[in-house]
Amino acid sequence: RHTLESLYLEQFAQELEKKGLGKKLSTLKDISYWLSWCMARKQYQPPSQEEEFRLVTGERHTDMEGQMMTGQVYKVLPNKAFLRMDNRMMGILPIENAPEITDEQHPFYKEDISMLQMHNIMSTGIFLQCRVTRVVLSDFSLHLTARSCDFPVEPESQKKKKQPPQLIKRTIDHPAFKNVSLVDCKKLLESAEPGEFIIRPSGRGTGTDHLAVTIKLHDDVFTHISIEERKKAKPFSLGEQLVIGEYAYDDLDEVVAMHVEPVAAFAIKLIEFDKFRKTSKDEVLDELRREKAANPARTPYLIGFDKDDAGTFHLSYVPNVNPRSERVSLTKKGYRFRGNHFASVSRLIAWFKTHWNDTRSTANSTAGSRAGSVAPNRASGNNWSSGAGGGGSSSNRSSGGGGWGSTGGRVPPPPPATG
């Protein structure tokens, strides 16, 4: 640095100009500046093993020791097993730290435990809950124990609380997928609009053969769709075939377009129906009782969230004295009610108006493939209070519990007068 400061750049520039090389003073000053900056930099120091581990894994090795982790066995040797942990690191489980076996499982090893080998205890593909005993920085591996006696002891107060299943992170590249638990998923959707959704890992099956879709319906109200993965090339990757009930799809884009978005759209239409209430079921039933008391000759009805059964709705009505409630669920084709499918809210309500008093077997046989049509049920002899009909509406009135009106289909005639 001192050598650079002692240079006479002006004189050197003049000499260069005399030789016909042009004016170079600005260039020489730039060179001097950058050389002084380079000389001022700290000399490169290679990262330590601890720093390299943190840069590669994003975690401190001291924080990982003692942690409980889940891993899948991918190789079994006589004296050890190798696991792929949920953070993608390699885990090594020596036979002395393998899960305990009972005499019933392997009775002949009771006399000579030295004969026991790792393949007698476990096989490839299974998932194990382990505790990290040591972190090896040189090869980024984790030494593990799966013995129950090495696991942390929970306080008695915590044992009574049901612990959620541990999340197994997945390597899935899709804009709607997030490696989050159900609790964290709901937090992410708190500020979202109704109908928005997140695809996440599922706790069903082995933890790597199912996904779940969580759709927000309203504040703290969600519905969930389970996706079974088939034809998997690797445990943590996405299956080549995705199955939802009786439907099979090739990828997540197809699942979203042909299943998730239709279900969300049908949910929004039902919530926008003018006889839908976002209040609790008890409050809905109280509103129906008040409407019935004000007009006993009519039969009021309302629809609301069934918060006891996530993702379903209740259709409640008061034909006589006591309220009745029946379940309405969502499908990709519309609404399922009493075993029948309806492509719109208006068809659901119109059919229900004429079949509310049918037995389940009669209702199913009457609906058949004509779930959207309405046939008069003269045996019911019920009058329905005036109000909105079967069609949906963007308004959500808070007063005046609705019943059937003239627009919802043909209403059965009143019963004959009695003396």
Solvent accessible surface area in square Angstrom, and as a share of the most:
residue,aa,sasa,rsa
1,R,135,0.49
2,H,153,0.68
3,T,101,0.59
4,L,29,0.14
5,E,120,0.54
6,S,70,0.45
7,L,92,0.46
8,Y,156,0.59
9,L,30,0.15
10,E,91,0.41
11,Q,113,0.50
12,F,105,0.44
13,A,9,0.07
14,Q,104,0.46
15,E,84,0.38
16,L,30,0.15
17,E,82,0.37
18,K,160,0.68
19,K,152,0.64
20,G,65,0.62
21,L,101,0.50
22,G,34,0.33
23,K,174,0.74
24,K,77,0.33
25,L,60,0.30
26,S,85,0.55
27,T,70,0.41
28,L,25,0.12
29,K,100,0.42
30,D,82,0.43
31,I,90,0.46
32,S,24,0.16
33,Y,131,0.50
34,W,144,0.51
35,L,83,0.41
36,S,24,0.15
37,W,120,0.42
38,C,59,0.35
39,M,109,0.48
40,A,72,0.56
41,R,149,0.55
42,K,192,0.81
43,Q,154,0.68
44,Y,166,0.63
45,Q,135,0.60
46,P,94,0.59
47,P,59,0.37
48,S,51,0.33
49,Q,97,0.43
50,E,85,0.38
51,E,81,0.36
52,E,76,0.34
53,F,1,0.00
54,R,96,0.35
55,L,122,0.61
56,V,101,0.58
57,T,39,0.23
58,G,62,0.60
59,E,60,0.27
60,R,141,0.52
61,H,37,0.16
62,T,88,0.51
63,D,86,0.45
64,M,0,0.00
65,E,81,0.36
66,G,30,0.29
67,Q,68,0.30
68,M,54,0.24
69,M,11,0.05
70,T,13,0.08
71,G,1,0.01
72,Q,17,0.08
73,V,2,0.01
74,Y,86,0.33
75,K,97,0.41
76,V,34,0.20
77,L,63,0.31
78,P,76,0.47
79,N,87,0.45
80,K,62,0.26
81,A,0,0.00
82,F,31,0.13
83,L,0,0.00
84,R,76,0.28
85,M,0,0.00
86,D,19,0.10
87,N,43,0.22
88,R,125,0.46
89,M,18,0.08
90,M,62,0.28
91,G,0,0.00
92,I,27,0.13
93,L,0,0.00
94,P,29,0.18
95,I,45,0.23
96,E,115,0.52
97,N,28,0.14
98,A,7,0.05
99,P,37,0.23
100,E,98,0.44
101,I,44,0.23
102,T,72,0.42
103,D,72,0.37
104,E,148,0.67
105,Q,110,0.49
106,H,39,0.18
107,P,83,0.52
108,F,123,0.51
109,Y,14,0.05
110,K,139,0.59
111,E,160,0.72
112,D,62,0.32
113,I,118,0.60
114,S,93,0.60
115,M,111,0.50
116,L,21,0.10
117,Q,72,0.32
118,M,0,0.00
119,H,110,0.49
120,N,38,0.20
121,I,38,0.19
122,M,10,0.05
123,S,65,0.42
124,T,80,0.47
125,G,37,0.36
126,I,64,0.32
127,F,50,0.21
128,L,26,0.13
129,Q,77,0.34
130,C,0,0.00
131,R,75,0.28
132,V,2,0.01
133,T,69,0.40
134,R,126,0.46
135,V,11,0.06
136,V,29,0.17
137,L,28,0.14
138,S,80,0.52
139,D,75,0.39
140,F,56,0.23
141,S,0,0.00
142,L,0,0.00
143,H,48,0.22
144,L,0,0.00
145,T,2,0.01
146,A,8,0.06
147,R,82,0.30
148,S,74,0.47
149,C,94,0.57
150,D,36,0.19
151,F,52,0.21
152,P,74,0.46
153,V,135,0.78
154,E,79,0.35
155,P,83,0.52
156,E,124,0.56
157,S,75,0.48
158,Q,67,0.30
159,K,105,0.44
160,K,181,0.77
161,K,120,0.51
162,K,195,0.83
163,Q,100,0.44
164,P,96,0.61
165,P,108,0.68
166,Q,80,0.35
167,L,47,0.23
168,I,19,0.09
169,K,107,0.45
170,R,6,0.02
171,T,73,0.43
172,I,23,0.12
173,D,149,0.77
174,H,28,0.13
175,P,126,0.79
176,A,20,0.15
177,F,18,0.08
178,K,88,0.37
179,N,55,0.28
180,V,26,0.15
181,S,39,0.25
182,L,64,0.32
183,V,88,0.51
184,D,63,0.32
185,C,0,0.00
186,K,68,0.29
187,K,125,0.53
188,L,93,0.46
189,L,6,0.03
190,E,123,0.55
191,S,110,0.71
192,A,17,0.13
193,E,117,0.52
194,P,60,0.38
195,G,16,0.16
196,E,82,0.37
197,F,44,0.18
198,I,10,0.05
199,I,0,0.00
200,R,21,0.08
201,P,4,0.03
202,S,13,0.08
203,G,60,0.58
204,R,149,0.55
205,G,62,0.60
206,T,78,0.45
207,G,8,0.07
208,T,5,0.03
209,D,37,0.19
210,H,30,0.14
211,L,0,0.00
212,A,8,0.07
213,V,0,0.00
214,T,0,0.00
215,I,0,0.00
216,K,8,0.03
217,L,2,0.01
218,H,46,0.21
219,D,97,0.50
220,D,122,0.63
221,V,11,0.06
222,F,13,0.05
223,T,11,0.07
224,H,67,0.30
225,I,19,0.09
226,S,37,0.24
227,I,0,0.00
228,E,60,0.27
229,E,7,0.03
230,R,109,0.40
231,K,137,0.58
232,K,57,0.24
233,A,88,0.68
234,K,136,0.58
235,P,46,0.29
236,F,7,0.03
237,S,30,0.19
238,L,49,0.25
239,G,4,0.04
240,E,112,0.50
241,Q,49,0.22
242,L,0,0.00
243,V,13,0.08
244,I,15,0.07
245,G,71,0.68
246,E,151,0.68
247,Y,58,0.22
248,A,58,0.45
249,Y,7,0.03
250,D,105,0.54
251,D,63,0.32
252,L,3,0.02
253,D,94,0.49
254,E,51,0.23
255,V,0,0.00
256,V,18,0.10
257,A,61,0.47
258,M,94,0.42
259,H,14,0.06
260,V,0,0.00
261,E,88,0.39
262,P,34,0.22
263,V,6,0.04
264,A,8,0.06
265,A,48,0.37
266,F,33,0.14
267,A,0,0.00
268,I,44,0.22
269,K,116,0.49
270,L,0,0.00
271,I,12,0.06
272,E,78,0.35
273,F,0,0.00
274,D,7,0.04
275,K,2,0.01
276,F,0,0.00
277,R,12,0.04
278,K,84,0.35
279,T,62,0.36
280,S,44,0.29
281,K,68,0.29
282,D,102,0.53
283,E,94,0.42
284,V,0,0.00
285,L,27,0.13
286,D,62,0.32
287,E,20,0.09
288,L,0,0.00
289,R,110,0.40
290,R,153,0.56
291,E,40,0.18
292,K,25,0.10
293,A,81,0.63
294,A,86,0.66
295,N,61,0.31
296,P,97,0.61
297,A,69,0.53
298,R,88,0.32
299,T,0,0.00
300,P,0,0.00
301,Y,0,0.00
302,L,0,0.00
303,I,0,0.00
304,G,0,0.00
305,F,3,0.01
306,D,25,0.13
307,K,125,0.53
308,D,143,0.74
309,D,54,0.28
310,A,63,0.49
311,G,8,0.08
312,T,9,0.05
313,F,0,0.00
314,H,2,0.01
315,L,0,0.00
316,S,0,0.00
317,Y,2,0.01
318,V,1,0.00
319,P,10,0.06
320,N,96,0.49
321,V,122,0.70
322,N,112,0.57
323,P,32,0.20
324,R,96,0.35
325,S,46,0.29
326,E,36,0.16
327,R,139,0.51
328,V,0,0.00
329,S,20,0.13
330,L,27,0.13
331,T,30,0.18
332,K,35,0.15
333,K,121,0.51
334,G,0,0.00
335,Y,0,0.00
336,R,102,0.37
337,F,1,0.00
338,R,20,0.07
339,G,38,0.36
340,N,12,0.06
341,H,77,0.35
342,F,3,0.01
343,A,60,0.46
344,S,38,0.25
345,V,9,0.05
346,S,43,0.28
347,R,124,0.45
348,L,0,0.00
349,I,0,0.00
350,A,11,0.08
351,W,1,0.00
352,F,0,0.00
353,K,1,0.01
354,T,0,0.00
355,H,8,0.03
356,W,12,0.04
357,N,78,0.40
358,D,28,0.15
359,T,88,0.51
360,R,140,0.51
361,S,82,0.53
362,T,65,0.38
363,A,0,0.00
364,N,57,0.29
365,S,89,0.58
366,T,42,0.24
367,A,1,0.01
368,G,47,0.45
369,S,118,0.76
370,R,134,0.49
371,A,9,0.07
372,G,23,0.22
373,S,45,0.29
374,V,34,0.19
375,A,34,0.27
376,P,47,0.30
377,N,24,0.12
378,R,165,0.60
379,A,101,0.78
380,S,18,0.12
381,G,21,0.20
382,N,16,0.08
383,N,49,0.25
384,W,7,0.03
385,S,3,0.02
386,S,95,0.61
387,G,44,0.42
388,A,16,0.13
389,G,8,0.08
390,G,1,0.01
391,G,39,0.37
392,G,54,0.52
393,S,39,0.25
394,S,102,0.66
395,S,50,0.32
396,N,58,0.29
397,R,113,0.41
398,S,99,0.64
399,S,82,0.53
400,G,51,0.49
401,G,5,0.04
402,G,2,0.02
403,G,0,0.00
404,W,3,0.01
405,G,9,0.09
406,S,104,0.67
407,T,111,0.64
408,G,5,0.05
409,G,31,0.30
410,R,147,0.54
411,V,61,0.35
412,P,3,0.02
413,P,59,0.37
414,P,86,0.54
415,P,79,0.50
416,P,117,0.74
417,A,107,0.83
418,T,126,0.73
419,G,129,1.24
